[in-house]
Every structure is written in C-alpha cells, then in structure tokens.
Amino acid sequence: MIAEGEKLVHLRGRAQRQWVMGLLDTGKRSGAVAAGFKTKLKDVDDHDDFTKLLQEHDFRIILMTRRNTLKLAISTLNARRLFEHRGQWNLQHGDAGLPPMRLERTQLMDCIEVCETKEAELRSFVANLNLPQLVLDYDDLRGHPEQEMNRVLQFLEAPSLPLQSDVKKNTSDNLREAIENFDEVQHWLRGTPYEGMIGNT
C-alpha cells in the first residue's frame, strides 16, 4: 500500500495532475493493493481538472471530518502557533508540545466560522464527485483506532495490516490543559451551539 501525505500543497497547476499520475504509475509498477494521498481542498489549484482526474481513475474517497467543530478550530489555531514557533504543523513522537495558549474571543469565533465554511465546501465537493466514499470522523479514529482503520482497509479492499503513525497529537483532548483562559472561553460559549463541545474537565 502507498499512502502519501500532503504533497499537492508544494505543487502548482498541471504539476499537481502529473504528480498524481506518477503516484498511480508507481502503484501499478510496485503491485501495491492501493495507492493514494491526502490533500486539503484549498491546496487543489484546479477543482474541475482535479474532479476529472479522480473520476477518470475511479478513486475511492476517504472524507476526514470532525463533529466537534470547537476542537477543530482550537486544533487549527494551535497548529498555526506551532508553525510560527517551530516551522512545523505537526508534532512527531518525542517532540515536546507548546504550553497552553491564550485565546481571544474574535480570533476563536472567526476560526470556527472558517472551519464550518471549509467543511461545507469539502462535503459539497465530495458529494459532486459521485465516487465511492467513506466518512472517517477524527474523534472516532482517536477513540477506536483499530476498528476505524479496519473500516478504511475494507473500503480500499486491502488486507488487514498493522498501521502506525509517527505523528503525535498536538492539542490535548482535555481543553482545560490546552487553553490558558479556559474558564473565560467557556463563558463566551454559553448559549451558542458550541457550549457542549468544550467539556468541563
């Protein structure tokens, strides 16, 4: 199996199609049972050509989502902070995390809005592909990794394999550990759709 990371972000125009075609060719030559890659919709230059490319080669789409929009927004802000401090978007095992962050109300609410807009755009794009798709929720994957990865392998018609990642979680699931002004943020969210997403621990 060949699973590539976010390579399209470094490419532009036709080079994106050429890279995908090269990946497919490598998969065929190596006899891989599946060859694929991860991308964000914002990193795709030509959505129409990308749609044609996926449809031409009968791609199977794994849609990564997150039901807890608040945690998604906070993880997004924390990833930006990590990049600003260290030039990396993710932690690897052995890396020390950053101390809790202090949030501003406008900053947080703007990020939530952006996350919701991007999620809606992504779901619309995937729906219009008319290709087989599997929805994989981040929190389900965190809670039941073996079960969820078995779903992925079955979807890809790939044999069961032990899968591991070097990526380490950057933002604690316990948001009180991740946010310096947790009580203040909790107060901001009262009466909003996100009130129940912050937790009390």
C-alpha positions as CSV (number, residue, x, y, z in Angstrom):
1,M,0.0,0.0,0.0
2,I,1.2,3.5,-0.8
3,A,-0.1,6.4,1.3
4,E,1.4,9.8,0.6
5,G,1.0,12.9,2.7
6,E,0.0,16.4,1.6
7,K,2.3,16.8,-1.5
8,L,-0.1,18.9,-3.6
9,V,0.5,21.9,-1.4
10,H,4.0,22.2,-2.8
11,L,2.9,22.0,-6.5
12,R,1.0,24.3,-8.8
13,G,-1.1,23.9,-12.0
14,R,-0.5,20.9,-14.2
15,A,2.2,19.7,-11.9
16,Q,-0.5,18.5,-9.5
17,R,-2.0,16.2,-12.1
18,Q,1.4,15.0,-13.2
19,W,2.3,14.1,-9.6
20,V,-0.9,12.1,-9.1
21,M,-0.4,10.3,-12.4
22,G,3.2,9.4,-11.2
23,L,1.9,8.1,-8.0
24,L,-0.6,5.9,-9.8
25,D,2.1,4.6,-12.1
26,T,4.3,3.8,-9.1
27,G,1.5,1.9,-7.5
28,K,0.9,-0.2,-10.6
29,R,4.6,-1.0,-11.1
30,S,5.1,-2.0,-7.5
31,G,1.9,-4.1,-7.4
32,A,0.5,-2.1,-4.5
33,V,-3.0,-3.1,-3.5
34,A,-3.9,0.6,-3.1
35,A,-2.1,3.9,-3.8
36,G,-3.4,7.3,-2.5
37,F,-2.7,10.6,-0.9
38,K,-4.1,13.2,1.5
39,T,-4.9,16.7,0.5
40,K,-6.9,19.7,1.6
41,L,-9.3,21.2,-0.9
42,K,-7.7,24.6,-0.6
43,D,-4.4,23.1,-1.9
44,V,-6.0,22.0,-5.2
45,D,-5.4,24.6,-7.9
46,D,-8.0,23.5,-10.5
47,H,-11.1,21.9,-8.9
48,D,-12.6,21.0,-12.3
49,D,-9.5,19.2,-13.5
50,F,-9.0,17.5,-10.2
51,T,-12.6,16.2,-10.3
52,K,-12.0,14.8,-13.8
53,L,-8.7,13.2,-12.6
54,L,-10.4,11.5,-9.7
55,Q,-13.3,10.3,-11.8
56,E,-11.1,9.1,-14.7
57,H,-9.2,6.7,-12.3
58,D,-12.1,5.7,-10.1
59,F,-10.6,6.9,-6.9
60,R,-12.2,6.0,-3.6
61,I,-12.6,9.0,-1.4
62,I,-12.0,9.0,2.4
63,L,-13.5,12.1,3.8
64,M,-11.9,13.1,7.1
65,T,-14.2,15.1,9.3
66,R,-14.7,16.2,12.9
67,R,-18.0,16.5,14.6
68,N,-16.6,18.7,17.4
69,T,-16.1,22.0,15.5
70,L,-14.8,23.8,18.5
71,K,-12.0,21.3,19.0
72,L,-11.2,21.5,15.3
73,A,-10.9,25.3,15.5
74,I,-8.7,25.2,18.6
75,S,-6.5,22.5,17.0
76,T,-6.2,24.7,13.9
77,L,-5.1,27.7,15.9
78,N,-2.7,25.6,17.9
79,A,-1.2,24.2,14.7
80,R,-0.7,27.7,13.4
81,R,1.1,28.6,16.6
82,L,3.3,25.5,16.3
83,F,4.2,26.5,12.7
84,E,5.0,30.1,13.8
85,H,7.3,28.9,16.6
86,R,9.0,25.9,15.0
87,G,8.2,25.9,11.3
88,Q,6.2,22.6,11.6
89,W,2.5,21.9,11.5
90,N,2.5,18.6,13.5
91,L,4.4,17.1,16.4
92,Q,6.4,13.8,16.0
93,H,6.7,11.3,18.8
94,G,9.4,12.6,21.1
95,D,8.7,16.3,20.4
96,A,7.7,18.5,23.3
97,G,4.4,20.3,22.9
98,L,3.8,24.0,23.4
99,P,2.4,25.5,26.6
100,P,-1.3,26.2,26.8
101,M,-2.4,29.1,24.5
102,R,-4.4,32.2,25.4
103,L,-7.4,32.7,23.1
104,E,-9.1,35.9,22.0
105,R,-12.8,35.8,21.5
106,T,-12.9,37.2,18.0
107,Q,-10.0,35.0,17.0
108,L,-11.8,31.9,18.1
109,M,-15.2,32.7,16.7
110,D,-13.7,33.7,13.3
111,C,-11.8,30.4,13.2
112,I,-14.9,28.4,14.0
113,E,-16.7,30.2,11.1
114,V,-13.9,29.4,8.7
115,C,-13.8,25.8,9.8
116,E,-17.6,25.4,9.2
117,T,-17.3,27.1,5.8
118,K,-14.5,24.9,4.7
119,E,-16.3,21.7,5.9
120,A,-19.4,22.6,3.9
121,E,-17.3,23.3,0.8
122,L,-15.5,20.0,1.2
123,R,-18.7,18.0,1.7
124,S,-20.2,19.6,-1.4
125,F,-17.1,18.9,-3.5
126,V,-17.0,15.2,-2.4
127,A,-20.7,14.7,-2.9
128,N,-20.5,16.0,-6.5
129,L,-17.7,13.6,-7.4
130,N,-20.2,10.7,-7.4
131,L,-17.4,8.3,-6.3
132,P,-17.4,5.7,-3.5
133,Q,-16.7,7.5,-0.2
134,L,-16.1,6.6,3.4
135,V,-16.6,9.2,6.1
136,L,-14.0,8.9,8.8
137,D,-14.5,11.1,11.9
138,Y,-11.4,12.2,13.8
139,D,-12.8,11.5,17.2
140,D,-13.9,8.0,16.2
141,L,-10.4,7.4,14.9
142,R,-8.9,8.6,18.1
143,G,-11.2,6.6,20.3
144,H,-11.2,3.3,18.3
145,P,-8.1,3.4,16.0
146,E,-8.0,-0.3,15.2
147,Q,-11.7,-0.5,14.4
148,E,-11.7,2.6,12.2
149,M,-8.6,1.6,10.3
150,N,-10.1,-1.8,9.6
151,R,-13.1,0.1,8.1
152,V,-10.6,2.0,5.9
153,L,-8.8,-1.2,4.8
154,Q,-12.1,-2.9,4.0
155,F,-13.2,0.2,2.0
156,L,-10.0,0.0,0.0
157,E,-10.3,-3.8,-0.4
158,A,-6.9,-4.0,1.1
159,P,-5.7,-6.8,3.5
160,S,-5.7,-6.2,7.2
161,L,-2.4,-4.6,8.2
162,P,-0.9,-3.2,11.5
163,L,-0.8,0.5,10.8
164,Q,1.3,3.1,12.7
165,S,1.9,6.8,12.6
166,D,4.8,9.0,13.7
167,V,2.5,12.0,14.2
168,K,1.8,12.9,17.8
169,K,-1.4,14.8,18.9
170,N,-0.6,18.5,19.3
171,T,-3.7,19.6,21.2
172,S,-4.9,17.8,24.4
173,D,-8.5,16.4,24.2
174,N,-8.9,18.0,27.7
175,L,-9.2,21.6,26.6
176,R,-8.5,22.8,30.1
177,E,-5.0,21.6,29.5
178,A,-4.7,23.3,26.1
179,I,-6.3,26.7,26.8
180,E,-4.8,29.1,29.3
181,N,-8.0,31.1,29.8
182,F,-10.3,28.0,29.7
183,D,-13.0,29.5,32.1
184,E,-13.2,32.7,30.1
185,V,-13.6,30.7,26.8
186,Q,-16.3,28.5,28.4
187,H,-18.2,31.7,29.4
188,W,-18.0,33.0,25.8
189,L,-19.6,29.8,24.5
190,R,-22.6,29.8,26.8
191,G,-25.8,29.8,24.8
192,T,-24.0,29.0,21.5
193,P,-24.1,25.7,19.5
194,Y,-20.5,25.1,20.8
195,E,-21.3,25.2,24.5
196,G,-21.4,21.4,24.9
197,M,-18.2,20.9,22.8
198,I,-15.8,22.3,25.3
199,G,-16.3,19.8,28.1
200,N,-15.9,20.6,31.8
201,T,-12.8,18.6,32.7
